[in-house]
Structures are given as C-alpha cells and as structure tokens.
C-alpha cells in the first residue's frame, strides 16, 4: 500500500518500484525477491539509487504467526540484504517499521521507549530496526500504524474494505451483509496513507535526517468501530450494518495489543506537513476519489 501510493503520488523522483509477484506496469519496474541477497546486491548496484525506501515484507501479523520462518526470511534477512546494498552504494535508507514493536502496556511510547513486541511480526520489526541502526550510515526509521486510503488492486485498506461492505449493504438492503464486524475495544492512531507518503518524501529530501527513529501516526486514538462509523458518515452511507464486537474474543488478542499510542512530538517538530486527524483524512479521501486519484493506480497495477 505504501509503495503503490509512492508510485502514483509523485513524479518528481526517478523511481524504480520493485515487486515480487504482483506485476507493476511501470517503465522502470523491476522484479525483486528481497530474501535473495545476490539479486538485491546486483539490482541496487545496477541502479545506484540515492535513496531506498524499504516498504516490502510480510505485513500481516496473522500470516507471520503461521509461517515464522518465512516471515524471518523476508522481514529480517530481506532487510539485512537491503541495508548491505544501500551501504554499498551510499544510499539513504528509509525503513518502515510499526507500532507493534510495543506491547501496549504503557500509556504512551516515544522513540526511546523500550520495545517489547508480542507478535512474530513485531519481533521481526525490532530485529530489522537494529539492522538498520548498526548497518546504515544515513537512515530514518519510521514507525507507523494502521493506514487508510486508496490502494491498488493487489491490496485493500481497512477503509476500502469497510466502504465495500457498506456499499454492498446498501445495495442488498434490507438483507444485511455478513462480516462488517469492528472492534470497539482495540485502539490505534489511524493514519491517512497520503500523509505518511508525504512524510517519506520529506525524509527523502531532508538534508540530514540525523539517523533518527520517528513516530509518524495520526493524532487521535480511536477504536476500529469508531473509525468505521466516521467513515460511513463521511461517505454518507448507513452505518447500521457495522457491528460492534470485542477484540478479546479473537485469536489475534493473544499477540496484538488492544491499545497503542505513539508519541508523535518529534514528527511534529521535524516534518513540515502535519498529520491529519481522522475526519480531515476521510474528507481528503473523498476529495481524492472525486479528483480521479483512484484511477491513477490502473496505470501501473
């Protein structure tokens, strides 16, 4: 989702988007398996990039729990290969990490808070961060959270999933659509994907990111159920079929925190563009759709 929005959001950079299986129709797109060290080193040596944005990996925590060896190979070993390649050509390295490096037991986490992940995915990210810190000369680690926005046909953000369910509900009314169950007791700082991409662009162009870890997340801590209800109101869709359920009854509750708040003070100081709250972000989502932003993905994905 991050990579596809980078591709469609900015044409000022000479981008070389990479993919594993999901083909990208871009003049400089390259197939790349980041778990293959030799391929990574050869590709990067050939391109000689000034910046590498590492947004690849196994990003679904449930999948990582089911296949921990594969998750380690992709998320940890793949990061090691990219760090080595970036150092070899003197490229700045921007690493996308996660709030899931924390366990949710504290009221709030700043960039210096001790990590304590509950999941395989969280452990992968902690290991990846350490590889970046010890192996890169010029880097930024961006810890972020649940993203919402428009994306390519290869993925679906939570906002898109909820919208699809609400639209199906309206079409099939009064027969309800199964599956629109949203947790009323799991809280995150939802971030509008275009704001995250804008932050990444700033870090690309920044003279000196000071080899920092930066928390980039939305300013509000709300539940998934509340997010879905706000989305329904913004798009003027009936929210009656959004059902409130408890996160405690799900298998993910064993390895995913119920509540995570990142301190974003540093990001507010470093970045020029503020991160929008959910209501402003959702209104921007509507505006982008009206401007034809969604159709841009069709050119490449």
N, C-alpha and C positions, 0 to 999 in steps of 0.2 A: 504493500500500500504506500509506504514512504517512497520507494523507488519510482513507482509509476507516477506519483504526483510530482516528483522532482523532474521527470521527463516532460510532463505536459505543462508545468508551471513556468519554466524559464528557458529561453533560447539564447541567453547571453553567454552561456558556457559551452565549450566544445565537449559534449557529454559522450561517454562510452558506456551505455547501460549494458549490464550483463544479465543473463538468465540461465537457468538450468534446464527446465523442461518447457516452461510456458513462453513460447516464442514471442519476441519483440520485433516488430517491423519498423526498425529504425536504421538509418544509413550507417551508423557506427555500432550497432548492437553486436554483442559477442556472446557466444555460449561459454559458460564457465562453471566448473564444479569447484567450489572453494575448498572442498576437502581434498582435492588433488594438488599437492604442493607444487609439483613441476609445472602444471598448467597455469597456476596462479603466477608463479615467478616469470614464466615466459610471456604471458599476456601483459603483465604490468611492465616488464622490461621493454616490450614492443611499443606500448602506448606512451610510456614516460609521462604519466599524469602528474599534475601539480598537487592534486587532492584526491584522496579516495574516501568516499562515503560508504561505510560498511553497514548496509541495511538488510543484508541477507541472513538466512538462517531458518531453523525450525522454531517458529514463534508461538506455537500453540502449546501451553503448558501440559494439557492432557496428552498430546502426542508424545511429548518428551518423557512423560512418566511411563508410557507404554514401551518406548524404544530408547532407553537411556544411552546405549552405546552409540546409536546413530546420532542422537542429539549431541553427544560429546564430540563426535567426529565432525559434525557440521558446525556447531556453535563455538566450540573451543579450538579444535585443531584448525578449522577453517579460518578463525580469527588469527591464530598464530601465523598461518601462511600469508595472510594479507598484511599483517604487521611487518613481517620479514620483507615482503615485496615492497611495501611503502618505504621502509627504511633504506632499501637498496637503491631506490631512485630519488630519495629525498622528498617524498610526497607528504603533505599534511594528511593526518589520519583522523577521520571523524567516525566515532563508534557509537552506534545506537544501543543504549542499554535500557534498563527497565526499573520501575519502582518495585518489582518483585525480588530485588536483591535484599529487601527488608521483610520482616515478619509481621509487621502491623501492630506490635505490642506497645510502641511509643506513640505519643500524641502527634508528633511531627518529626520528620527526618530532614536534616540538612546534608550538605555534600560530605561532611566529615563524620557523619553518624556511622557507627559500626554496622557492617552488613550482617544479616542473619537470614538467609533465604530458607523457605520451607519446601520449595519445589526443585526438581531437576533443572528446569529452565532457569530459575533464579540462581542456582549454583553455577550453571553454565555462564551466566552473565557476570557473576563475580570473578570467575576464572578469566573470562575474556577481558574484563576491565584491568585485571592485574597484568595480563599480557601486553595490553596497550601501554600502561604506565611504565613498565620496565623495558619495553622494546621499541617505543617510539620516541623520536626527538621532537616532534611537532604534532600535537594531538589535542583533541577535545572529546571527552566522554559525555554523551548526552543521555541522561536518564529521563525517560518519559513514561507515559501511562496509556490508558485506553484511548485510542484515536477514533474520531468520527469524521466522515467526509465522503466525497465521491471517490470511486476507485475503478480499476479495470475489471474486465470480465473474469479475471483469474481469482479475484477475491471479493469479499463483501464486508464492509464495515458494519458495526453494530447498528449504526443509523440506517444504513441501506436495508439491513435485514428487518428492522422494525418497520420501516416505510413499506417494504414489500408486503409484510404481514398485514399492516393496516389497510393498504390498498386492496388486498385480496378480501379482507373482512368487509370492506365497503361494497365490493362487487358481489359478494355472496350473501350479504345481509338479507334476512336475519340469521342465517346459518353461521355460527362462529367458525373462525379459522383456528386450528389447533397449533399450539407451540409458542404463542406470544406470552410466555411466562417470564417475568422480570423480577430480579431480586430486590426486595425492599430493604434488605439489611446488609448489602455489600456496597461500600462507598469508595469512589475513585474521583480523581480530578480530570475529567474528560477533556481532551484537547482537540481542537479543530485542526485537522491534518494540514491545512494550508498555512496555519500559524507555525506549526512545527517545521514545515519545509522552509518557511521564511527565516526561521531561526537558524536552520542549517546553512542557508545561503549566506547569512550574516557571518557565520563562523568560517565559511569558505573564504570570504573576502577580508576578514579581520586580519589586520597586520600581525597581531600576536595574540592567539587565544590563551596564552600563558599555561598551556598544558594542564587545563583545568577539567574537573568534573562539574557539570552544570545540570541542575534540575529544571527541565522545561515541561511544565504541566499547566493545566487550567487553574484559575484562581478559586474555583468553587469545589467543595467536596460534597457530592450528592450521590444518591443511590441510582442503580440502573433503572429501577422503576420510575423514579422521578425524572431521569433523563428521557425515558421513553414517553412519558406524559407530556413533557415540554416539547418534544419533537412533534407529537401529534397535534398539539395546539398551534405550533408554528406553521405546520403544513395544512392546518385546518382539516384534520382528519379525526374521526371519532376515536377516542381512546378507551372506549368501554371494553374492548376485547383484549386490552393489556391487563394481564392478570398478575397480581402481586403474590410472590411466593418467597419462602425463606431460603437463604443460601445454605443454611445449616443442613438441609436435607439432601444436598448434592454431594457426590463423591469428591468434587473439587475442594470442598470445605476442608479436607484433610491437608491440602498442600497449597492453598491460596488464602491470603489474609482477607478478612472481612472489611478491614478499613485501612487505607493507606493515604497519608497526607505528606507530600513533599514540600519542603520549604523552598520557595522559588525566588527568594530575595536576591540571590546572586544573578539569576537570569534577568530580573527586572533592572538590575544595575548595568549589566553588560550589554543586553540587547536593546536595539533602538525601538523595535516594534513590540508593543505589549501583546500578551497572550489574551485573547478574548474569553469572556465568560460564556457559559453555555447558550444563553438566549441570543447574545450577539453572534456567536458562532453559527447557530442554527439559522438565523436570518441571513447570514452570509452564504450559507449552504443553499438556501432558496435562491438568492441573487445569482450565484454561480450557475445554477441549473437554468435560470432564465436567460443568462448570457451565452449558453451553449457550451459551458465548461465540460459537461459530461461527454459531449460528442468528441472532444479532443482525444480521449482515450482510444477511440476507434481507429485513429490514425496509426497507432503503434501496437495495440494489444488486441 
